[in-house]
């Protein structure tokens, strides 16, 4: 017992010095050569580089000293790039841009569930990494003007990959964010529908009351009016989310049928699906009335949802198969 107590006393200072550390110097995402450039950048611009356990990502942020706001046009970006190996700085920029998109995804999750931390993380992590990424790109393109076209193509590819990854990991329990709910509440009110979330089957849903199952012309007219007033970008984003819900509902309904879970199958197919189908068809019609040229955009967003769905359920199936002996 005395030996155990002695060991615990010896280990306690070490544990107290490590367990409660909120951040550590990051390693793994960047190579040693890239990290060296980051350190030069941070030293020159009063920044710090580390790893955030909150976001589970590397970060670059202000070091806390009083300083002027960082801008992407700061000449120190060029000075650091000019003194570095150009090939290392090029690969570093691509990683910084990916980190910016990953940080944006993680931070935006807080926009509806924790507005206070959303503002804090935006200022602490997102704004800094965005500015650094843009500053690095501009400095590299000043050094070699032909890099711009290559960077644009690679950034576009990262945008697509990270948008899909962000979409893939979205928590369905918080399916509709605050911006979605504004559109959802206004449009449902126009036709006297409601929405909710079933925690047992982990599914958001839309339903009609017995008196509002049939949408009358006046209600449909009011619905179109509400949709026409929504910001076009938000409207398309909500359409994508709504199409995702339709496909998740269809998938779950098929699964319950295959598993012979008849109570849940009937619940989805008879109670929830009809109202969702009606609402989605009316919403799509209203979007095209408000934006006649958006048909191609809607098809593109449907394709992205189907890509997500295929990846999501293929991944789940692999996990199941892994544990079958």
N, C-alpha and C positions, 0 to 999 in steps of 0.2 A: 504493500500500500504506500509505503514511504517513497519507493522508487517511482510509482505512478504519479504521486503528487509532485515529486521533483520534476518529472518530465513535463507535466502540465504547466508548472510554473515557468519552465524554460520556454515552452511553446507559446504561452499566452501573449507575450509582447509581440511575437511574430504574427500571430493571428490577428491581434488588434490592429496591427499595422497594415494588414492586407485585406481582410474580409470586408472592411467598410470603405475601401477605396472605390469611389464612383466611376473612375476613369483610369485607363492605363495607356501607356504609350503603345500605339498600334503596331502590328506587324502582320505580314501575310498578304494584304491586299496590294501593297506596293512593293516593288523589288528594292534591294539595297540602294541601287543607283538612283531610282526614282525618289526614294526616301531622302537621299542626300540633297536632291534638288528641292524637295519640299522643305527641308530644314533651312536651306539657304533662303528660300522664299519667306518662311516664317520669321527668320532672323531679321531680314531686311524690312519686313512690313508689319512687325509687331503682331504676329499671329502665333497660334499654337496648333499643333497637330497631335491627335490622340485617338482614342476609341471610346465611343459612347455606349454604355450598357443599356441605356434607355432606348436608343434607336437601333442598337446592335449594328453599328456602322462606324467606320472611320469618320473623323470630323476635322475640319480646319475652321477655327473661330478666332475672334479677337482675344488677345492674352489678358485683357482686363485693364490694361493701362489706358490712361486718358489719351485719346488720339483722334485725328480727323477721320471722318467716315471713309472707308475704303471704296475706291472706284476702280472699275476695270480699265480705265484709261491711265492709271498710275504708271509713270515711266519706270518704276522699279520692277515691274513685271518684265519689261524688255531687258533691263540690266541683268536680271537673274537668268533669263533664257539665253541671252547673248554669252553669258559666262559658262553655260552648261553644254553638255553634249546634245546636239540637236535631235538625234535619234531618241535619246532618253526622254527629252522634253516632249517629243511628239507622242510617245506611248503614255507618258505621264498625263498629258492633256486628255487623251481618250479615256483613261481611267478616272480622271477628275470629273469628266462630263458624265460618265456612268454613275459615279458616286453622287453627283448633283441630282440626277434623276431618281436614284434610289432614296436619297434623303428627302426629296420632294414627296415621294410616295408615302414614306413613313410619317413625315410631319403632317401631311394632309389628313391622315387618319384621325388626328386629334382635333380637326376643325369642327367636328360635330359632337364628339364625346367628351372633349376637355378643352374648351376654347382658351382657357388661361394658359395651359401648356402649349397649345398651338401657337400662340403669339410668342411665347418664350423660346420655343424650339425654332420658330421661323427666324427670329432675330439672332439666336445663338448659333444655329447650324446652317439653316437653308440659305439665308442671304449671303453669308460668307462664302460658302462653297460655290454658289452660283457666280458671285463676283470673281472669285479666283479662277474658275473654269473659263469664263469669258475673257478675263485678263490674259490668261495663258494663251488662249487661242489667238487673240489679237496680236500679242507679242510674237508668236511663232509666224503668223502670216505677214507681219512686217519684215521678218527676217527672210521669209520665203513666200512670196505672193501666190505661188502655185499650190500651196497647201490648202487654200480656202476651199477649193472644189472637192478635194479628197475629204476634208473634215466634214463638209456638209453631208456627204453621202454616209459617212460613218456615224455621224450624229443622228441622222434619220433612222439608221438601223438600230441604234441604241434606244431611240425614242420608242420604236415599235416593240422592241424586246422588253423594255422596262415597263411600258404601259400594259403589256400582256401579263408580265410577272406581277405587277401591282394589282391588276384585275383578278389574277389567279388566287392571290392570298387574301382577298377581301373577306371580312367577317360577315357571314350572312345574317348573324344576329343583329347587325347594325346595317341591314341591307340598304335602306334609304337614308342618305345623309340629310343634313338640314336644308340644303338647296333642293334636293329631290322632294322633301316633304312639303316645301312651299308649293311646288307645282302639283304634287299629289293631292294635298288638302284642297287646293282651289278647284281642281278639275273634278274631284270626287264630290265636292259640295254641289257643283253645278248639276250633277245627275243623281244626287242623293245616294251615293255609294259610300262605303267605309273601307278602311284598311286595318290590318293588325299583323301580329307575328305569333306563330304557333311554335312554342319552345320544344314541344314533344317531338315534332318532326323537323324542327329547325327550318321553318319556311315562312317567309313573308307572304301575305295574301291580300286579296281585294275581294270584297263581297257586296252583294246587293240585298236590300231589304225586299220583302215580298211585294211591297207597293211600288218598288222602283226597278224591278227586274226588266220591265219593258221601258226603254228610253223614249220618251215622247219627243216630238219635234221641237217644242220650246226648250226642253232641257238640252237637246243636242245642239241647238243654236247657241245656248248659253255656254256650253262646253267649248265650242269652236271659238267663241269670243274670248274666253279665258286663255286658251292656248295661243291665240294670235297676239296676246300682250306679253308673252314670255320671251325673254332674251333668246335669240336663235341658238347661241352656243349652248346655253343651259338646256334648251329644248332637246337638242340632239343628244346631249349627254344623258338626259333622263330617258329618252327613247331607248338608248342602248341598255340602260339599267333595267328598264321594263321588259325589253326583249329577253334579257338574261333571266329574269324571273319566270317568264313564260317557258323558257327551255328547261330551267331547273324543275319547274312544276311538272312538265311533261315527263322528264327523266324519272322523277320520284314516283309518278303515277305508274309508269311502266315497271319500275322495280317492285312496287307493292303488288302488282298483278303477277309478276314472275315468282314472287315469294309467297303468293297466295295469302297475303295479308288483306283480306277482303274488306274489313272495316275501314282501314286506312285508304285502300284503293277507292272504295265508294265515297268516302269523305272528300278525297281530292277530285275524283272524276265527276261527281254529281253536285258537290257543294261549292268547291272553290274554283275549279277550272272554268265553268260557264261564265261567271262574272269577270274573271281575269281576261278571258278570250274576248268578251264583249268590250271591255274597257280598252284593251290593247288595240283592237280593230278601230275603235272610235278615235283613239289617240293618234294612231298612224294616219288616219284619214284627215284629222285636223292639222297635223304637222305638214302634210302635203298641200293642204289648202293655204296654210300660212306661208309655206316655203315650197312653191311648185318645182323648184330646181333641186330639191334635196333628195330626190329618189335614189340617185347614185350613192349619196352619203349614207342613207339608211341601209342600203345593201352592203356597203363596206362595213358598217358597224355590226350588222347581223353576222357577217363573216368573221369578225373578230370575236364575237360571242361564241360562235360555233367552234372556233379554234380553241378558245378557253375551255369550253365544255369537253371537247375531245381530250385535251391534255389533263384536265381535272379527273375525269373518270377513268382514263387509262392509268393514271398514277395510282388512284385508289385501288384499281383492280390488281396492279402489281404488288401493292402492299398486302392485300388479302392473300394472294398466291404465295407470297414469301413465307407466310406462317402456316401454310397447309402442309402437313406431313403425312 
